[in-house]
Amino acid sequence: DHMVRGRKPKHFEQAPHLLTQFSPIEQWEAYRTLYARLLVSRGLEERCSVVVSGVPSAFLHAVVCTNLAIVASRSVPVLLVDACLKNPQLHSLLQISNGCGLSEVLRGQRKWEDCVQREVLPGLNILSAGSWSKDAAAYLHTEQMEGLLQEACQSHALVLVDTPPVCDSPDALLVGRYTSGVLLVVWKNVAKCADIQQTVSRLNDACIPILGSVLVSKTRR
């Protein structure tokens, strides 16, 4: 089966669940609907990459980004990129290595193809964050990042990039310029209106399209 079987890290215990073979069909259908809406979003036919960012900083965007990648990879090749360089989550979620990743690519130490962990699930490749350094973060707005996304789109139908929240870091804005736009993950009853408004304002000022938003609730097992 094309599903994740591993357990979630502790900090995800009260977050939206990672899709598994035991997940209710309603959860799968919700992400299938989200993916379908992305497919008809403006600009997605020109650039196959999408940034996923959250409001507020609670790592929920990592769960949503991963679940969206899991669903999309059932039909097309997908690359999932962890651009949360300082506080990466995707490798923990999927229980994979974080030894070589985006940081090493941006610093010019490795080629991105050499750091990609292939077929983590059928059709799903992962580029983890790699080792943290301020130098790597400074390269997010350069031709290295732009070139990576352009090349990745040649071999993948969809590239999903998990980034820190816009209110916490400029990284989503820096990466978003090279993508079709941003999908916002909003934590219901936790995200403040001021943070949402500030996020939207910063994206609009940077001329980065908002492709949609996902409202998630805090859940318990």
C-alpha positions as CSV (number, residue, x, y, z in Angstrom):
1,D,0.0,0.0,0.0
2,H,1.1,3.5,-0.8
3,M,0.8,4.8,2.8
4,V,2.9,5.8,5.7
5,R,3.1,3.3,8.5
6,G,5.5,4.9,11.0
7,R,4.6,6.6,14.2
8,K,4.5,10.4,14.5
9,P,7.1,12.4,16.6
10,K,5.7,13.5,19.9
11,H,5.2,17.1,18.9
12,F,2.7,16.0,16.3
13,E,0.5,14.1,18.7
14,Q,-2.0,16.9,19.0
15,A,-1.7,18.0,15.3
16,P,-3.5,16.9,12.2
17,H,-2.5,13.3,11.7
18,L,-0.2,12.0,9.0
19,L,-2.1,9.9,6.5
20,T,-1.7,6.2,7.1
21,Q,-3.4,3.0,6.0
22,F,-5.6,3.4,9.1
23,S,-6.7,7.0,8.3
24,P,-10.5,7.6,7.8
25,I,-11.5,7.9,4.1
26,E,-12.7,11.4,4.9
27,Q,-9.1,12.5,5.6
28,W,-7.9,11.1,2.3
29,E,-10.7,12.7,0.4
30,A,-10.0,16.1,2.0
31,Y,-6.4,16.0,0.7
32,R,-7.5,14.8,-2.7
33,T,-9.9,17.7,-2.9
34,L,-7.1,20.1,-1.8
35,Y,-4.8,18.6,-4.5
36,A,-7.5,19.0,-7.1
37,R,-8.0,22.6,-6.3
38,L,-4.3,23.2,-6.5
39,L,-4.3,21.7,-10.0
40,V,-6.7,24.4,-11.2
41,S,-4.9,27.2,-9.5
42,R,-3.6,30.0,-11.6
43,G,0.0,29.7,-12.7
44,L,0.4,26.1,-11.7
45,E,0.6,25.1,-15.3
46,E,3.7,27.4,-15.7
47,R,5.6,26.4,-12.5
48,C,5.0,23.1,-10.8
49,S,6.3,24.2,-7.4
50,V,4.2,25.4,-4.5
51,V,5.3,26.8,-1.1
52,V,3.4,25.6,2.0
53,S,3.5,27.9,5.0
54,G,1.7,28.2,8.3
55,V,-0.1,30.6,10.6
56,P,1.0,30.5,13.4
57,S,4.3,28.7,14.0
58,A,3.1,25.2,15.1
59,F,4.6,22.9,12.5
60,L,1.1,22.1,11.2
61,H,2.2,23.2,7.8
62,A,4.7,20.3,7.8
63,V,1.9,17.7,8.3
64,V,-0.3,19.3,5.7
65,C,2.5,19.6,3.2
66,T,3.5,15.9,3.7
67,N,-0.1,14.6,3.5
68,L,-0.6,16.6,0.3
69,A,2.6,15.1,-1.1
70,I,1.5,11.6,-0.2
71,V,-1.8,12.0,-2.0
72,A,-0.4,13.7,-5.1
73,S,2.4,11.1,-5.4
74,R,-0.3,8.4,-5.9
75,S,-0.8,9.8,-9.4
76,V,2.3,11.9,-10.4
77,P,6.0,12.1,-9.4
78,V,6.4,14.5,-6.4
79,L,9.4,16.1,-4.8
80,L,8.9,17.3,-1.2
81,V,11.5,19.9,-0.1
82,D,12.1,20.9,3.5
83,A,13.1,24.6,3.5
84,C,12.6,25.0,7.2
85,L,16.4,25.0,7.6
86,K,16.6,26.0,11.2
87,N,13.7,23.8,12.5
88,P,13.2,21.0,10.0
89,Q,10.3,18.5,10.5
90,L,9.9,16.4,7.4
91,H,12.7,14.0,8.1
92,S,11.2,13.3,11.6
93,L,7.7,12.9,10.2
94,L,8.8,10.4,7.6
95,Q,11.6,8.8,9.7
96,I,14.3,9.4,7.1
97,S,17.9,10.7,7.2
98,N,18.7,14.4,7.4
99,G,22.4,14.0,6.7
100,C,22.5,15.6,3.3
101,G,19.9,18.1,2.2
102,L,18.9,21.5,1.0
103,S,21.6,23.3,3.1
104,E,24.4,21.4,1.5
105,V,22.9,22.0,-2.0
106,L,22.6,25.8,-1.4
107,R,26.2,26.0,-0.1
108,G,27.4,24.3,-3.2
109,Q,28.7,21.3,-1.4
110,R,26.5,18.7,-3.2
111,K,24.2,18.5,-6.2
112,W,20.5,18.4,-5.3
113,E,20.0,15.1,-7.2
114,D,22.6,13.5,-5.0
115,C,20.9,14.5,-1.8
116,V,17.3,13.5,-2.8
117,Q,16.0,10.4,-1.0
118,R,14.2,8.6,-3.7
119,E,11.0,6.6,-3.5
120,V,10.4,7.2,0.2
121,L,7.0,6.2,-0.9
122,P,6.2,5.1,-4.5
123,G,6.3,8.3,-6.5
124,L,7.5,10.5,-3.6
125,N,11.1,11.8,-3.4
126,I,12.3,13.9,-0.5
127,L,15.0,16.6,-0.2
128,S,15.4,17.1,3.6
129,A,16.8,20.3,5.1
130,G,20.3,19.1,5.9
131,S,22.6,20.6,8.5
132,W,21.7,24.1,9.7
133,S,23.9,27.1,8.9
134,K,23.2,30.8,8.4
135,D,25.1,30.6,5.2
136,A,22.6,28.2,3.7
137,A,19.6,30.4,4.6
138,A,21.3,33.3,2.9
139,Y,21.2,31.4,-0.4
140,L,17.4,30.9,-0.5
141,H,16.9,34.0,-2.6
142,T,19.7,33.3,-5.1
143,E,19.9,31.5,-8.4
144,Q,20.9,28.3,-6.6
145,M,17.3,27.9,-5.2
146,E,15.7,29.1,-8.4
147,G,17.8,26.7,-10.4
148,L,17.0,23.8,-8.1
149,L,13.2,24.3,-8.5
150,Q,13.5,24.7,-12.2
151,E,15.4,21.5,-12.6
152,A,13.2,19.6,-10.1
153,C,10.1,20.5,-12.2
154,Q,11.7,18.8,-15.2
155,S,11.6,15.5,-13.5
156,H,8.6,16.0,-11.1
157,A,5.0,17.0,-11.8
158,L,4.8,18.7,-8.5
159,V,7.4,20.2,-6.1
160,L,6.1,21.1,-2.6
161,V,8.3,23.3,-0.4
162,D,7.7,23.4,3.3
163,T,8.8,26.8,4.7
164,P,8.6,28.6,8.1
165,P,5.6,30.9,8.7
166,V,5.8,34.2,6.9
167,C,5.4,36.1,10.2
168,D,8.4,34.3,11.6
169,S,10.9,34.3,8.8
170,P,11.4,35.9,5.3
171,D,12.2,32.4,3.9
172,A,8.7,31.8,2.5
173,L,8.8,35.1,0.6
174,L,12.3,34.4,-0.7
175,V,11.4,30.9,-2.0
176,G,7.9,31.9,-3.0
177,R,9.2,34.2,-5.8
178,Y,10.3,31.1,-7.7
179,T,7.1,29.1,-7.3
180,S,3.5,29.3,-8.5
181,G,2.5,30.7,-5.1
182,V,1.8,29.8,-1.5
183,L,-0.7,27.5,0.2
184,L,-1.4,28.8,3.7
185,V,-2.1,26.5,6.6
186,V,-4.1,28.2,9.4
187,W,-4.6,26.8,12.8
188,K,-8.3,27.3,13.8
189,N,-8.9,29.1,17.0
190,V,-5.2,29.6,17.5
191,A,-4.0,31.8,14.7
192,K,-4.6,35.4,15.5
193,C,-6.4,37.7,13.0
194,A,-3.4,40.1,13.1
195,D,-1.0,37.3,12.1
196,I,-3.2,36.2,9.3
197,Q,-3.6,39.8,8.0
198,Q,0.1,40.4,8.3
199,T,0.9,37.2,6.4
200,V,-1.5,38.1,3.6
201,S,-0.1,41.7,3.4
202,R,3.5,40.5,3.2
203,L,2.7,38.0,0.4
204,N,0.7,40.7,-1.5
205,D,3.5,43.2,-1.1
206,A,6.0,40.6,-2.5
207,C,3.5,39.9,-5.4
208,I,3.4,36.2,-4.4
209,P,0.0,34.6,-5.2
210,I,-1.9,32.9,-2.4
211,L,-3.1,29.7,-4.1
212,G,-5.5,28.8,-1.2
213,S,-5.7,28.2,2.5
214,V,-6.3,25.2,4.7
215,L,-8.1,25.6,8.1
216,V,-7.0,22.9,10.5
217,S,-8.2,22.1,14.0
218,K,-6.3,20.8,17.0
219,T,-7.2,17.1,17.3
220,R,-6.5,14.4,19.7
221,R,-6.2,10.6,19.3
